[in-house]
Amino acid sequence: MNNKNSILIPKTDEKIERPVFMVPVSAGFPSPAEDYVEGSLDLNRHLIKHPAATFFVRVSGNSMINAGIYPNDILIVDRSIEAVHNKIVIAVLNGELTVKRLKLKDKEIYLFPENPDYPPIKIEENHDFEIWGVATNVIHSL
């Protein structure tokens, strides 16, 4: 992950509300048109549960593509969520930011990529290691 311009702090007082349609959109055959709007969706309220503990990071590299995380995606990261086994975390390893899946096994800590082209990283005692937060959502363009 590139440290250059990668951490973004959200404006938590700004609302982003858009209409939400009650009827799910079909990914198979089209369904009859419905004119029902459920209400408004505030993306801050929907995606950010703990505003004071939340930040954004932009992803570089492709070590997490099998988890649906691609280069230039934006991750929403919550520092208030406990980093437990199998969570996707933002960690600092020897001064570098990285996004990986946390694996805990018999008091050992591993950072697993979600791409078979990359090896898992075993955290050793001599590593400078800290978990910054847990990724809760990913935003990417189609």
Order of alpha helices (4+ residues) and beta strands (2+ residues): beta-beta-beta-alpha-beta-beta-beta-beta-beta-beta-beta
